[in-house]
Amino acid sequence: MTNLVLREDRGGAAILTLNRPDKLNALNVELFRELDAHVRAIAGQTEAVGLVVVKGAGRCFSAGHDLSDIAAGEKLPEPFFQSKVIERLADLPQPVVSAVHGHCYTGALELALAGDIVFAAEGARFADTHAKWALTPVWGLSQRLPRRVGTYRTREMMFTCRTVAGPEALSLGLADFCVPDAEFDARLDALVAQILANSWFSHRANKRLVRETDGLPLGAGLAHEIYRGEGRGPDMADRIAGFQTKAVKQG
């Protein structure tokens, strides 16, 4: 039986690959079950996993929610199961990178928006097509997309259901990076290495601070940073000593 989500651990990164390439990685309940199991495991592996990448096998990230699953009447293990899985992914203590090539439509866009960083190929194609099917988002799009591109751009994308290519996604702030398709894997590997080289303690602490203060007034956010921040990490002394030693050698 084929695994619908593959996990590969590489140098501190956990790479989760949506693995229904024959169905353009359409998101069904069984895929979400497997994704949830991986996410729950990774949440408790902060010493071994410093970063998570979510990507798609084959031609695209994902064409979106499996419409045949909807038409057949999905049997969920609990109400709003998929939205809860996406929320758990977004709330992982580690940074999450959504690596998008090819199609990223509707439910797939909601999944991609759970990433702290959206890394796109020039050939990526983003769209919200809920209105084509008389549907409304329940996996977080109405909240996460405006926080990236603004409320009026979100309305325009919702109303038109148009496709946004990788370069436009970058200009809108929907994507944080947009790279040539031929360089996608190499540039993604470089980004992953750059992030992993920094303190995993700081990544977890900084992500928590930003998440917990989202929407707070400035004064409350500043107080939260001072009084509820995690301060210095256990690797601080070694990192400073290593820098000083390198500086002396170069001097």
N, C-alpha and C positions, 0 to 999 in steps of 0.2 A: 504494500500500500504506500503510495507516494505521500511524503510529508508536505503539507500545504504551506508551512512556514519552516524554512531552514535556518539553523543557527550555526554560525562559524565564529569561533573565538580567535582573534588574531592580534597579538601584541597589546592586549588590554582593551581591545574593542570587541564588542559583541555585534556581529552583523546578522541582522534578521532579514531574510529574503522571502518575499511573498512568492509562492511557488505553484501557481496555476497558469503557466505560460500559454497553454492551449486555449484558455478562457480569458486571456489578457489579464490574468490575476484578479478577476472579478471576485469581490468580497462576499463570501457566503458564511453561514454560521459556523461551519466546521473550521474554516480558516481562522475565524475570530477565536474559537476555542483554543487552537494551537498557539496563536499569537498571545493570548492571555496567559497560557502556561509559561511561555518564555518570559513575558514581562514580569510575572510574579516571581519567577526564579531570579531574574537579573536584579530585581529590587533588593534582594538580600545578599548580593554578591559585590558590594561596593569595593572590597579590597582586591578583587580579581578583575572587575570590569569598570573601566573609567569612562567609557563612552559607548553609546548605542547608535548603530546605523540601521535605518529601515529602507529597504530598496525592493525592486521588483525583478523577477527573472524574465528573460526573453525580451520581447519588443517594448515593454513599457513598465512603468511603476504599477498602475492598476487602472482599468477602465471604469472602476467604481463598484457600487453595490450591485450584486448579481440580481438582475431584474427577474430572472426565472425563479430565483429563490423567493422573491417578494410575491410573484404571481402564484406560486405553489403554496404560500402561507408558511412563513418561517416559524420553526419551532425553537423558540429561544429558551435557554436554561433558566433565565430570569428576565423580568421586564427590563427593557432598555439595556440589554446585555452589551451590544456593540458600543454604545456611548460610554458605558462604564469601563470597557477595555481601553478605549481611546483615552479616557481620562487617566487611567492607571499608567498608560504609556507616557502621557504628558507630564505626569507627576513623578516619574522615576527620579531618583536622586541624581543620577548621572545625566550629563548632556545627551540630547537625542538629536541626531541629524537625519532628516528626511531627504533621501537621495532620489531625485525624480528625473526619469527620462521617459520620453514617449507620453502616452495618455496619463492624465491624472484628473479624473472627472468626478465631481459630486461627492459620493462617499469616500472615494480615494483622496480627494482634496481635503475632506474633513480629517482623514487619517494623517495626511502629510502635515496638516497644520498643528498636529500634536508635537511636532519637532521644534526644538529650540532654534534650529537652523534649517532652512530649506535650501538645499543645494541642487540646482537645476542644470540640465543640459540645454543647449540652444534649441534642440528639437523637442523639448518638453512642451506639453499642451495642457493647460489648466482650464477648467470650466466648472461652473455650478449649473447643472441642468435639472435641478429639482422641478422647476416650473414646466419643463417639457412633459413631465409625467404626472402633473398634479400632485406633487409631493412637497413637503416642507422639511427642513433639516431637523434632525434630532440627535446628531452626532457631534454637535458643537460648532457648525459652520457659522451660524448667525452671530456667534460671540467671538470666535477666533479670527475670522476673516476681517471684520471691521477693525480689530486691534492691529492688523497688519497693513491694510490698505485704506482705512477710513470708511466711515459709514456710507457716504454717497457713492464711492466707487463700488462698495459691496452691493448697494442697491442696483447699480447699473449692471453688474455682473449677474446678479440674480434675475433681473428683469429680461435681459437680452439672451441669457444662456450662451453667450458667445465664448469662443475659445481664445485664451490668452497664451501667446507663445513665450518661450523662455526669456528672450530679451525684454519683452514688455513686462513680464512678471518681475524681473529685476528692477525695472524703472518704477514700478508701482510699489515696491517693497514686499510683494508677495513672495519673492525669492531673495535670498541673501547673496547668492552667487549664481552666475550663469556662465557656463564654459562650453567650448566647442564639443560636439558629440564625441569626436575622436579622442578627446583628452579627458573625457568624463571620469573614467576609472582612475587614471593617474592623478588627476587633480583632487579627486575625492580622497585618495590615499594620502596625499600630501596634507590636506586639511585635517584628516584624522590624526596623523602623526603630530602636527603642530599643536592640536588641542591636548593630546595625550602627554606631550612633553611638559606641560604645565601641571601645577599641583591639582591632583584629583580632589584633595580636601577642599581647596578653594573653589573648584567647580561646583561641588555639591553645596557648599555653604552659600556661594553667590547665587546659585539657582534658587535655593530656598528663600533667600532674602528678597529677590526680585518677585518671586511668585507670591510670597506672603504679603508684600506691600503693594501689589497691583491694585490700583484704585484708591489707595489711602491718600488723604491730604498730605501735603509736603511735610508739615510738622510731625504728624504721626509716623510717616515713613522714616524720617530722620531719627526719631526716637527709637523706632524698631531696629534700625541699623545699628545704633549705638548699644542699646541694652539687650538686644536679642541676637545680635550677630555672634558668630562662633570664634572670632578673633584669630589668633595665630594657629597654624596647623603644625602637626608633629614633624613635617618635613621642612619647616622654615629654616632651621639652623643649618641643616645639610645643604640646602639650596643656596643660602647666602655664602657659606664657606666655599662651596664649589665655584661660585661666581668670583669670589675674591682670589681663589687660587688660580683660576683661569686668567684673571686680569693681571696678576703678578707675572705669570708665564709670558703673556703677550707683551707686557711692559718691558 
